[in-house]
């Protein structure tokens, strides 16, 4: 819809790993956020303590735990088979620590999105590389799903949460819906769209 070409969209998504890789190779940690991932609060406190070697115990609810300092990738959870709470990670909102293991994973991810069976997808190979790195002969890069009550995908935020629960959300990702007009309308329905037309 809105003139978006499926092929153009696929090309943009397949280029995502190369953008991330370029910055990781410069030694930067990367927060990659899709344009439809709305920042309701700053997500930085959920990562900066770990980057600077401080305790992350204050965020120990749900998925953060005592081994957080070893984590290289954090990502929002996406529905897989319409289950919005499993560990199918979404690269549409993800944080990458600049390490050699992460760079190898992202480089392989880029290769898979440009070639072979994954040409039209980027999320499936992203998850394959994180959860089954031995299949691709790369080191394991520790990854964690972000707490779904704070980093909500489109089904959780727009369909499952109450108004009270939405007040705690840090990132509301308007995904799991196709079409620009539908995304804009869904933002408007929840008073999250302020641009005049």
C-alpha positions in Angstrom: 0.0 0.0 0.0 0.9 3.7 -0.4 3.1 2.7 -3.4 5.4 0.5 -1.3 6.9 -2.1 -3.5 7.4 -5.5 -1.9 10.7 -5.9 -3.7 11.9 -2.5 -2.4 10.9 -3.4 1.1 12.8 -6.7 0.9 15.9 -4.9 -0.4 15.7 -2.4 2.5 15.4 -5.2 5.1 18.2 -7.2 3.5 20.5 -4.2 3.8 19.9 -3.8 7.6 22.7 -6.2 8.6 25.2 -4.3 6.5 24.3 -1.0 8.2 24.7 -2.5 11.7 27.9 -4.3 10.7 29.5 -1.1 9.5 29.0 0.7 12.8 30.0 -2.3 14.9 33.3 -2.6 13.0 34.0 1.1 14.0 33.7 -0.1 17.7 30.2 1.5 18.3 27.4 -0.3 20.1 24.3 0.0 17.9 20.6 0.5 18.7 18.7 -0.3 15.5 15.1 0.9 15.5 12.6 0.5 12.8 10.7 3.7 11.9 7.5 2.2 13.3 9.1 1.5 16.7 7.8 4.4 18.8 10.0 5.5 21.7 7.6 6.3 24.5 10.5 6.5 27.0 14.3 6.3 26.6 15.5 2.7 26.3 19.0 3.6 27.2 18.9 2.8 30.9 18.2 -0.8 30.1 21.6 -1.1 28.3 24.0 1.6 29.5 24.7 0.1 32.9 25.8 -3.2 31.3 27.9 -1.4 28.7 29.8 0.4 31.4 30.2 -2.6 33.7 27.7 -1.7 36.3 25.1 -3.9 37.9 21.9 -4.5 35.9 20.1 -6.2 38.9 17.7 -3.2 39.1 16.2 -4.5 35.9 16.1 -8.2 37.0 12.4 -8.6 36.3 11.6 -11.0 33.5 14.5 -11.5 31.1 17.4 -9.6 32.6 19.5 -11.6 35.0 22.9 -11.9 36.7 24.7 -12.8 33.5 23.6 -9.7 31.6 27.1 -8.4 31.4 27.9 -11.3 28.9 25.0 -10.4 26.6 25.9 -9.1 23.1 22.4 -8.7 21.6 19.1 -7.6 23.1 16.0 -7.7 20.9 12.3 -7.2 21.1 10.2 -10.4 21.0 8.0 -10.9 18.0 5.0 -13.3 17.6 5.9 -16.5 15.9 2.8 -18.5 15.0 0.8 -15.7 16.6 2.3 -16.3 20.0 3.5 -12.8 21.1 5.5 -14.1 24.1 8.0 -16.6 22.7 11.7 -15.9 22.0 11.5 -15.2 18.3 13.6 -12.1 18.2 12.9 -9.0 16.1 15.8 -7.1 14.6 13.4 -4.2 14.1 14.3 -3.1 17.6 17.6 -4.5 18.7 20.8 -3.5 20.5 24.1 -4.8 19.5 27.3 -4.7 21.5 30.5 -4.3 19.4 32.3 -7.6 19.9 34.0 -9.9 17.4 31.3 -12.5 18.0 28.5 -10.1 17.3 30.3 -8.8 14.1 30.7 -12.4 12.8 27.0 -13.0 13.4 25.9 -9.8 11.7 28.2 -10.4 8.8 26.8 -13.9 8.3 23.3 -12.6 8.7 24.0 -10.1 5.9 25.2 -12.9 3.6 22.2 -15.0 4.3 19.7 -12.2 3.5 21.4 -11.5 0.2 21.8 -15.1 -0.9 20.2 -18.5 -0.9 16.9 -19.5 0.7 16.6 -16.4 3.0 16.8 -13.9 0.2 13.4 -12.4 1.0 13.6 -12.6 4.8 15.9 -11.2 7.5 14.2 -12.2 10.7 14.4 -16.0 10.2 18.2 -16.1 9.6 18.7 -13.6 12.4 17.1 -16.0 14.8 18.8 -19.1 13.3 22.2 -17.5 13.8 21.4 -16.5 17.4 19.9 -19.8 18.5 21.7 -22.3 16.3 25.2 -20.7 15.5 26.8 -24.1 15.3 24.9 -24.7 12.0 26.7 -21.7 10.5 30.1 -22.3 12.0 30.1 -19.1 14.0 30.7 -18.5 17.7 27.7 -18.1 20.0 26.8 -14.5 20.5 24.8 -14.3 23.8 21.3 -12.8 23.2 18.4 -11.9 25.4 14.8 -11.1 24.6 13.7 -7.7 26.0 10.9 -7.7 28.6 7.7 -7.8 26.5 5.8 -5.7 29.0 8.3 -2.8 28.3 9.3 -3.5 24.7 6.0 -4.4 23.2 5.4 -5.8 19.7 2.3 -4.7 17.8 0.1 -7.6 19.0 1.0 -7.1 22.7 0.7 -3.3 22.7 -2.2 -2.7 20.5 -4.3 -5.8 21.1 -3.5 -7.4 24.4 -2.5 -4.6 26.9 -4.8 -2.6 29.1 -4.4 1.2 29.3 -2.7 0.8 32.7 -0.2 -1.7 31.3 0.6 0.6 28.3 1.8 3.4 30.7 4.9 1.4 31.5 5.9 0.6 27.9 9.3 2.0 26.7 9.0 1.0 23.0 5.8 0.3 21.2 6.6 -1.4 17.9 3.7 -0.9 15.4 4.5 -4.2 13.6 2.5 -7.3 12.9 0.3 -5.3 10.6 0.8 -4.7 6.9 0.4 -1.4 5.0 1.4 2.2 5.8 -2.2 3.4 6.1 -3.1 0.7 8.6 0.0 1.5 10.7 -0.8 5.2 10.7 -4.5 4.5 11.6 -3.5 2.2 14.4 -1.2 4.9 15.8 -4.1 7.4 15.5 -6.5 5.1 17.3 -4.2 5.1 20.3 -3.4 8.9 20.1 0.2 8.2 19.1 0.1 10.1 15.8 0.7 13.9 15.9 1.5 14.8 12.3 -1.1 16.8 10.4 -1.9 15.6 6.9 
